């Protein structure tokens, strides 16, 4: 064509001119913010809402520039969002599994179109999450939405779920809870943190544009975690789950105590995690990885470097070489700089030596990457890490010592193991009390594997098939408990009231009713107080027996016995645990007449009815024996090269406060679920009907269960509940009791965190323990385990 110029490859290379800029198919983050006048409202019922009389909160970027402002929701907004979520749940759950999956899959394409806008907004707000990670989440959970009724039969969605996150929580952690809740058919009310609020509002708009029914996803922004408590207070909310730092999680748990809504937390920010380098590791790769994890990536956890003594000099030399020339890391504030300087000064006073990339500037909110060599596990900068780029380094000699160092922390979030010995890696991974273990890698995540914090790092499981069940309930179960309002109570005095009818053991005449003993450490024994409490007949007239009046010291002795035996019981093969449970079943069969008599006398049932309960109890124990070697995790497929393991593990020591209904059957159901999965148990029998549990001690004595695995303590339910709640070793409490007891446990079991399963006997219509529906047994089995994922990459 005349006058046209053909721009050949040779001409391009000679001129090196820029080509025409690509025209974006969608708006950028700045354009989206400008479209909202940089003032974002609430997202309720499928649209943005901005009431005129609300306070706002400003959000700045890393350089101090204004990004946008968000509205602070008030009570009226919470009510409007909850009402919208109820309507959204009806529309969303009314769709078929295929239709819900189709909407989530459509979102993959929407994210592809608007990925640049999402990415830019996340970068502006420092809410780390890449569009590819969101796409992977959508792909994974859309398939589970499709297969829910096929692979998870007899489970139904909870209803309206509230998801709250802290200020410093990433968008990925938020969506790791939102998407599975939606995939299972729930509607969601999101309470994001400061940094994740704008991306969450953008995603909500994109979700509705892709076909999500109005009201199925609502976003409420606020000033602090008190908004999460106000959302939980709404009677339409069925479940509250939280992710972020521990402090805000504790605040939420305390604020919602007594509201009658289950609350779980995943404190994945600020945990202390071991980075273990064995002498068999590829030292160069390990050093590169620890520098990236500790100094280059945005840190959500505090790493502690543990190095085998034989390679310490080599590791330190490589650290000096790799860190040379690294720039100072920006801190959040001058206050953080003061904390860092104090931690370094204390470390040097305790004999630690420093490995730094450069000299620390005399002042300013920045500090060079620093390794504190020669740290001790009890050092303040190890126990309470400062917010700066500090990496404590400790040494160990043997593999056992490495595990001890790795477990020397209240947290159980994750660990990184570096060794080329696969056997050593797997043995160490199984011995570490953490939820995620990365072998020759770190900070890898994928939604196909569960993320379950151990110890003080969480009370729920996110991700994987296992993480879906927190958003479901067994369909044959009764409807959710009626919501309640917190009662005014003095938590320090709960359980301190004197037990009724306390009678000294040595005052009983020869003609008095039979005195019973409790069971601690494999032996029948009196209570530490030496007192007993009278057990009345069903009509409340005569005294049937005297049982020990246990207290805090009895709980302490029982937990000490349980802690000694539980690790060995957990390490037994599932078939060995099954044989022990079968022996317990045979012992109950042999004592069925005596046990049936105790049930009949205690509850007023006829002997035929009592014998039926014993027969059901024998069958239930056999069910749990059969469960022992079933459901043992798996190897989910990964999108990248490598292998992974998903392993169920025992919780540890579990406290059981047993219900009044079917005192024998309910006891063996809960006991079997706990010990079949490797837990030890401290049981508090029904205060109203304790005799069947005390008669069951004969069966425990005749069985081959290890001494101390099962402990039975009788007495005041409130006093023993308080003792269980305040014992730091107990990991979980399953409680049937008063509304005050439920409120006390929710408020108290926050430091350290305990997994709670609470049932208010006054409000609960009574669980039908005679039903043996598979989903009900599976629910109990899942309540008795915590999950561990192990990542094993390949070259």
TIMARKOL-940808 format. One record per residue (C-alpha): x, y, z; residue in one letter. Coordinates in steps of 0.25 Angstrom, whole numbers, padded with zeros to 4 digits, always signed. Each point is the difference from the previous one (the first is absolute). Layout:
XYZA...
// end
This chain:
+0000+0000+0000X+0006+0014-0004X+0005+0008+0011X+0000-0011+0010X+0012-0004+0008X+0003-0015+0003X+0007-0001+0014X+0009-0012-0002X+0006-0007+0012X+0014+0006-0005X-0006+0014+0001X-0005-0003+0014X+0013-0005+0005X+0007+0012-0006X-0009+0010+0005X-0004-0007+0013X-0013+0008+0001X-0011-0004+0009X-0012-0007-0006X-0014+0005+0002X-0005-0001+0014X-0010-0012+0002X-0014+0005+0002X-0005-0006+0013X-0014-0007-0002X-0004+0004+0014X+0002+0012+0010X+0012+0001+0008X+0000+0000+0015X+0001+0015+0000X-0011+0002-0010X-0009-0009+0009X+0003+0008+0012X-0002+0013-0007X-0014-0005-0005X-0003-0001+0015X+0005+0013+0003X+0011-0007+0008X-0011-0002+0011X-0005-0014+0001X-0013-0004+0006X-0006-0013+0005X-0003-0011-0009X-0014-0005+0004X-0011-0008-0008X+0009+0001-0013X+0003+0014+0000X+0008+0011+0006X-0007+0008+0011X+0005+0013+0006X-0008+0005+0012X+0002+0015+0001X+0002+0001+0015X+0011-0011+0002X+0014+0003+0004X+0011-0004-0009X+0014-0006+0001X+0012+0004-0009X+0010-0010-0006X+0014+0004-0005X+0010-0007-0008X+0014-0004+0004X+0005+0015-0004X-0011+0007+0008X-0008+0003-0012X-0016+0000+0002X-0006-0012-0007X-0014+0001+0004X-0010+0000+0012X-0009-0010+0005X-0013+0001+0008X-0001-0004+0014X-0013-0009+0001X-0010+0002+0012X-0011-0009+0006X-0010+0004-0011X+0010-0004-0011X+0003-0014+0007X-0015-0003+0001X-0002+0004-0015X+0012-0009-0004X-0005-0012+0008X-0014+0002-0005X+0005+0000-0014X+0009-0012+0003X-0012-0008+0004X-0007+0003-0013X+0013-0003-0008X+0001-0013+0007X-0014-0005-0004X+0004+0004-0015X+0014-0006+0000X-0003-0013+0008X-0012-0002-0009X+0008-0001-0012X+0005-0014-0004X+0015-0004+0002X+0003+0002-0015X-0006+0014+0000X+0008+0004+0012X+0013-0006-0007X-0004+0007-0013X+0000+0014+0007X+0013-0003+0007X+0007-0004-0013X-0006+0012-0007X+0008+0008+0010X+0013-0006-0005X-0002+0007-0013X-0004+0013+0007X+0013+0000+0008X+0007-0002-0013X-0006+0012-0006X+0002+0009+0013X+0013-0007+0005X+0008+0013-0003X-0010+0008+0009X+0000-0010+0011X+0015-0001+0000X+0002+0015+0000X-0010+0002+0011X+0006-0011+0009X+0014+0007-0002X-0005+0014+0003X-0007-0006+0013X+0012-0009+0004X-0010-0012+0000X+0009-0010-0006X-0008-0010-0010X+0003-0002-0014X-0012-0002-0010X+0006-0014-0004X-0002-0004+0015X-0014+0004+0000X-0002-0007-0013X+0005-0013+0006X-0009+0002+0012X-0012+0002-0009X+0003-0012-0009X+0002-0009+0012X-0012+0004+0008X-0009+0000-0013X+0003-0015-0001X-0004-0002+0014X-0013+0008-0002X-0003-0009-0011X+0003-0013+0008X-0006+0004+0013X-0012-0009+0000X+0008-0011-0007X+0012-0001+0009X-0005+0006+0013X-0014-0006+0001X-0009+0003+0012X+0006+0013+0003X-0007+0014-0001X+0005+0014+0000X+0000+0008+0013X-0008+0012-0006X+0007+0014+0002X+0015+0000+0003X+0007+0012+0005X+0015+0000-0004X+0009+0010+0008X+0015+0003-0002X+0010+0009+0007X+0006+0013-0005X+0013-0007-0005X-0007-0012-0006X+0002-0003-0015X-0011-0001-0010X+0004-0014-0003X-0003-0004+0015X-0013+0007-0001X-0004-0007-0013X+0004-0014+0005X-0012+0001+0010X-0010+0008-0009X+0001-0009-0013X-0002-0014+0007X-0012+0006+0008X-0006+0005-0013X+0003-0014-0007X-0007-0007+0011X-0013+0008-0002X+0001+0010+0011X-0001+0015-0001X+0011+0009+0006X+0002+0013+0007X+0014+0004-0001X+0007+0010+0010X+0013+0003-0006X+0012+0007+0006X+0006+0013-0004X+0009-0005-0011X-0009-0011-0006X-0013+0009+0000X+0001+0006-0014X+0004-0013-0007X-0011-0007+0007X-0010+0011-0004X+0005-0001-0015X-0001-0015+0001X-0014+0000+0005X-0004+0009-0011X+0006-0009-0010X-0007-0012+0006X-0014+0006-0001X+0004+0004-0015X+0003-0015-0002X-0013-0005+0004X+0001-0001+0015X-0014+0003+0006X-0002+0013+0007X+0002-0002+0015X+0008-0012-0001X+0013+0008+0003X+0000+0013+0008X+0012+0008+0004X-0001+0009+0013X+0012+0009+0003X+0003+0006+0014X+0011+0006+0009X+0004-0013+0008X-0004-0014+0004X-0012+0005+0008X-0008+0000-0013X+0003-0015-0001X-0007-0002+0014X-0012+0009-0004X-0002-0009-0013X+0001-0013+0009X-0010+0006+0009X-0011+0000-0011X-0009-0012+0001X+0001-0003-0014X+0014-0004+0000X+0003-0015+0002X+0015-0001+0001X+0012+0010+0001X+0014-0003-0004X+0012+0009+0001X+0014+0001-0006X+0011+0009+0004X+0008+0004+0012X-0002-0007+0014X-0004+0013+0007X-0012+0003-0009X-0004-0014+0001X+0000+0000+0015X-0008+0013+0000X-0011-0006-0009X-0001-0013+0008X-0002+0008+0013X-0010+0010-0006X-0008-0012-0006X+0000-0008+0012X-0015-0004+0004X-0006+0004-0013X-0003-0015-0004X+0008+0001-0013X+0012-0009-0003X+0013+0008-0002X+0013-0006-0005X+0013+0007-0002X+0013-0002-0009X+0011+0009+0006X+0009-0001-0012X+0007+0014+0002X+0012+0001+0009X+0002-0015+0003X+0015-0005+0003X+0004-0011-0009X+0013-0008-0001X+0009-0001-0012X+0008-0012+0002X+0013-0003-0007X+0006-0014+0001X+0014-0004-0003X-0006-0008-0012X-0006+0012-0006X+0004+0007-0013X+0006+0012+0008X+0000+0010-0011X-0014-0002-0004X-0004+0000+0015X+0007+0014+0002X-0006+0006-0012X-0014-0004+0005X+0002+0005+0014X+0004+0013-0005X-0012+0001-0009X-0009-0004+0011X+0005+0008+0011X+0004+0013-0008X-0005+0001-0014X-0015-0005+0001X-0011+0008+0008X+0001-0007+0013X-0013-0006+0006X+0008-0009+0010X+0013+0001+0008X+0010-0010-0005X+0010-0006+0010X+0013-0006-0007X+0004-0014+0007X+0013-0005-0006X+0007-0013+0003X+0013+0003+0007X+0009-0008-0010X-0004+0010-0011X-0001+0013+0008X+0013+0006-0005X-0004-0003-0014X-0014+0006+0001X+0005+0012+0007X+0011+0002-0011X-0011-0001-0011X-0009+0010+0008X+0011+0010+0000X+0003-0002-0015X-0015+0001-0004X-0004+0011+0009X+0012+0009-0005X-0006+0013-0006X-0015-0003+0003X-0007+0013+0003X-0007+0005+0013X-0014-0005+0002X-0011+0010+0002X-0007+0000+0013X-0014+0004+0003X+0003+0011+0009X+0011+0006+0009X-0006-0008+0012X+0004-0013-0007X+0014+0006-0002X+0001+0001+0016X-0005-0014+0002X+0010-0005-0010X+0012+0007+0006X-0005-0005+0014X+0000-0014-0005X+0014+0001-0006X+0005+0006+0012X-0005-0011+0009X+0005-0011-0009X+0014+0006+0000X-0001+0001+0015X-0003-0015+0001X+0012-0003-0009X-0006-0001-0014X+0008+0004-0012X-0006+0008-0012X+0001-0003-0014X-0005+0013-0008X+0000+0004-0014X+0004+0014+0003X+0002+0009+0012X-0013+0004+0006X-0004+0015-0002X+0000+0009+0012X-0014+0003-0001X-0012-0002-0009X-0011-0010-0002X+0009-0010-0007X+0010-0011+0004X+0009-0010-0007X-0002-0015-0001X+0006-0005+0013X+0003-0015+0005X+0001-0001+0015X+0010-0012+0001X+0000-0007+0013X-0014+0002+0005X-0006-0009+0011X-0014-0005+0000X-0004+0008+0012X+0006+0013-0006X-0010+0012+0000X+0003+0003-0015X-0004-0015-0003X-0012-0001+0010X-0006+0014-0004X+0006+0003-0014X+0001+0015-0004X-0007+0005-0013X+0013+0002-0007X+0009-0008-0010X+0007-0008+0012X+0003-0015-0002X+0004-0008+0013X+0009-0011-0002X+0001-0012+0009X+0008-0013-0001X-0004-0015+0003X+0008-0013+0000X-0009-0011-0002X-0013-0002-0008X-0008-0001+0013X+0006+0013+0005X-0005+0006-0013X-0014-0004+0002X+0001+0005+0014X+0004+0014-0004X-0010+0000-0011X-0011-0003+0010X+0005+0010+0010X-0011+0010-0003X-0014+0003+0003X-0003+0001-0015X-0002-0012-0009X-0002+0007-0014X+0011-0005-0009X+0014-0005-0001X+0011-0002-0011X+0009-0012+0000X+0013+0000-0009X+0006-0014-0002X+0003-0010-0012X-0004-0011+0009X-0014-0003-0002X-0002-0010+0011X+0005+0011+0010X-0009+0011-0006X-0012-0009+0001X+0003-0004+0015X+0003+0014+0003X-0013+0005-0007X-0008-0010+0008X+0006+0004+0014X-0001+0015-0002X-0013+0006+0006X-0004+0009-0012X-0010+0000-0010X+0008+0002-0013X+0014-0006-0002X+0008+0004-0013X+0012-0009-0003X+0011+0007-0008X-0010+0012-0002X-0007+0010+0007X-0013+0008+0000X-0007-0008-0011X-0015-0001+0000X-0011-0006-0008X-0015-0001+0003X+0000-0015-0002X+0008-0002+0013X-0006+0003+0014X+0006+0011+0009X-0002-0003+0014X+0007+0007+0011X+0005-0008+0012X+0001+0004+0014X-0003+0015+0001X+0000+0002-0015X-0015-0003-0002X-0013-0007+0003X-0004-0003-0015X+0004-0006-0013X+0001+0008-0013X+0002-0005-0013X-0001-0014-0006X-0011-0010+0001X+0001+0001+0015X-0002+0015+0001X-0014-0001-0007X-0006-0007+0012X+0000+0013+0009X-0010+0006-0010X-0010-0012+0001X-0008-0008+0010X-0005-0014+0000X-0014+0000-0006X-0006-0009+0010X+0004+0009+0012X-0009+0009+0007X-0002+0014-0005X+0010+0010+0006X-0001+0004+0014X-0008+0012+0003X+0008+0013+0001X+0002+0006+0014X+0005+0013+0006X+0012+0000+0009X-0003-0001+0015X+0007+0009+0010X+0009-0009+0008X+0013+0001+0007X+0010-0009-0007X+0009-0001+0012X-0011-0006+0009X-0005-0010-0010X+0000-0014+0006X+0004+0005+0014X-0013-0003+0006X-0001-0011+0010X-0005-0014-0004X-0013-0004+0006X-0001-0011+0011X+0015-0002+0002X+0003-0011+0009X+0014-0004+0006X+0004-0014-0005X+0003-0005+0014X-0014+0004+0006X-0008-0011-0008X-0006-0010+0009X+0000-0015-0004X-0014+0001-0005X+0002+0012-0009X-0001-0002-0015X+0012-0004-0008X+0012+0010-0001X+0006+0000-0014X+0014+0004-0004X+0005+0009-0012X+0010-0005-0010X+0013+0007-0002X+0013-0005-0006X-0006-0014-0002X-0003-0002+0015X-0013+0002+0008X+0002+0011+0011X-0007+0010+0009X+0000+0015-0003X+0012+0008+0005X-0010+0007+0009X-0004-0013+0006X-0015+0004-0001X-0012-0006-0007X-0013+0005-0005X-0013-0008+0001X-0007-0005-0013X-0015+0001+0001X-0010-0010-0005X-0008+0004-0013X-0011+0006+0009X+0009+0007+0009X-0004-0007+0012X+0011-0011+0005X+0015+0001-0001X+0005-0011-0010X+0015+0002+0002X+0011+0009+0003X+0010+0004-0011X+0013+0008+0002X-0001+0015+0000X+0012+0003-0010X+0006+0013-0002X+0011+0008-0007X+0011-0009+0006X-0007-0012-0005X+0000+0005-0014X+0015+0004+0002X+0003-0014+0003X-0008-0006-0011X+0006+0009-0010X+0014-0004+0004X-0003-0014-0001X-0007+0002-0014X+0012+0008-0005X+0010-0011+0003X-0008-0011-0007X-0006+0008-0012X+0012+0001-0009X+0003-0015+0000X-0015-0003-0002X+0000+0009-0012X+0012-0007-0006X-0007-0013+0001X-0004-0006-0013X-0015+0002-0003X-0002-0015+0000X+0006-0001+0014X-0009+0011+0005X-0012-0007-0007X+0004-0013+0008X+0000+0008+0013X-0014+0005-0003X-0005-0013-0003X+0005-0005+0013X-0008+0011+0007X-0012-0005-0008X+0002-0014+0005X+0002+0005+0014X-0013+0008-0001X-0007-0012-0005X+0005-0008+0012X-0005+0010+0010X-0013+0003-0007X-0009-0004+0011X+0007+0008+0011X+0001+0012-0010X-0015-0001-0003X-0004+0000+0014X+0008+0013+0003X-0007+0006-0012X-0014-0005+0005X+0002+0004+0014X+0006+0014-0003X-0010+0004-0011X-0013-0007+0004X+0000-0008-0013X-0005-0015+0000X+0011-0010-0001X-0005-0004-0014X+0002+0015-0004X+0013+0001+0007X+0005-0013-0007X-0003+0006-0013X+0009+0012+0003X+0011-0009+0004X-0002-0008-0013X+0001+0013-0008X+0012+0004+0007X+0007-0013-0003X-0004+0002-0015X+0005+0015+0001X+0014-0004+0005X+0001-0011-0011X-0003+0012-0010X+0012+0008+0006X+0009-0012+0000X-0003-0002-0015X+0002+0015-0003X+0015-0001+0006X+0006-0004-0013X-0009+0007-0010X+0000+0015-0005X+0015+0001+0002X+0003+0012-0009X+0005-0001-0014X+0009+0006-0011X-0007+0011-0007X+0005+0004-0014X+0007+0012-0001X+0000+0010-0012X+0016+0001+0000X+0010-0011+0001X+0002-0007+0013X-0008-0008+0010X-0008+0003+0012X-0006-0007+0012X-0013+0003+0008X+0001-0006+0013X-0010-0001+0012X+0006+0001+0014X-0005-0001+0014X-0003+0013+0007X+0007-0004+0013X-0008+0000+0013X-0015+0002-0001X-0009+0005+0011X-0014-0007-0001X-0012+0006+0009X-0010-0010-0003X-0015+0002-0003X-0012-0005+0009X-0007-0007-0012X+0003-0015-0001X+0012+0001+0010X+0006-0013-0004X-0002+0001-0015X+0004+0015-0002X+0013-0003+0009X+0005-0012-0009X-0004+0008-0013X+0009+0012+0004X+0011-0009+0007X+0001-0009-0012X+0001+0012-0010X+0011+0006+0008X+0009-0012+0003X-0002-0007-0013X+0008+0012-0006X+0011+0000+0010X-0004+0010+0010X+0000-0002+0015X-0013+0004+0008X-0004+0006+0013X-0014-0002+0002X-0010+0007+0009X-0013-0009+0001X-0014+0006+0001X-0002+0006+0013X-0014-0005+0000X+0003-0014-0004X+0014-0003+0003X-0001-0015+0004X+0000-0006-0014X+0014+0006-0002X+0005-0004+0013X-0005-0014-0002X+0007+0000-0014X+0014+0002+0008X-0001-0015+0002X+0000-0002-0015X+0012+0010-0002X+0008-0008+0011X-0002-0013-0007X+0004+0005-0014X+0014+0001-0006X-0001+0016-0002X+0013+0006+0006X-0002+0005+0014X-0003+0015+0000X-0006+0000-0014X-0014+0002+0006X-0003+0007+0013X-0013+0002+0007X-0002+0011+0010X-0014+0003+0006X-0004+0012+0008X-0006+0014-0003X-0001+0001-0015X+0003+0015+0001X+0012-0001+0009X+0006-0011-0009X-0003+0008-0013X+0007+0012+0006X+0012-0009+0003X+0000-0006-0014X-0001+0013-0007X+0012+0006+0008X+0009-0012-0002X+0010+0004-0011X+0003-0014-0005X-0015-0003-0004X-0002+0002-0015X-0015-0002-0001X-0012+0000+0009X-0013-0007-0004X-0011+0006+0009X-0014-0003+0003X-0006+0009+0011X-0005+0014+0003X-0001+0013-0008X+0009+0006+0011X+0010-0011-0002X+0000+0001-0015X+0003+0015+0001X+0011-0002+0010X+0007-0010-0009X-0001+0010-0012X+0006+0011+0008X+0011-0007+0008X+0005-0010-0010X+0008+0010-0008X+0014-0001+0006X+0004-0010-0004X-0011-0002-0011X-0009-0013+0002X-0009-0006-0010X-0014+0000+0006X-0012-0008-0003X-0011+0006+0008X-0015-0004+0003X-0009+0007+0009X-0009-0011+0006X-0011+0010+0004X-0002+0004-0014X+0004-0012-0008X-0012-0009-0002X+0009-0012+0003X+0010-0007-0009X-0006-0014-0005X+0012-0008+0004X-0007-0013-0004X+0001+0004-0015X+0013-0005-0007X+0000+0008-0013X+0013+0000-0007X+0000+0016-0001X-0001+0001+0015X+0011-0010+0003X+0009+0007-0011X-0003+0014+0007X+0005-0006+0013X+0012-0006-0007X+0004+0013-0006X-0002+0007+0013X+0010-0009+0006X+0012+0003-0010X+0008+0011-0005X+0007+0000-0014X+0014+0001-0004X+0005+0002-0014X+0014-0004-0005X+0006+0006-0013X+0011-0008-0007X+0004+0007-0013X+0008-0007-0011X+0010+0006-0009X
// end
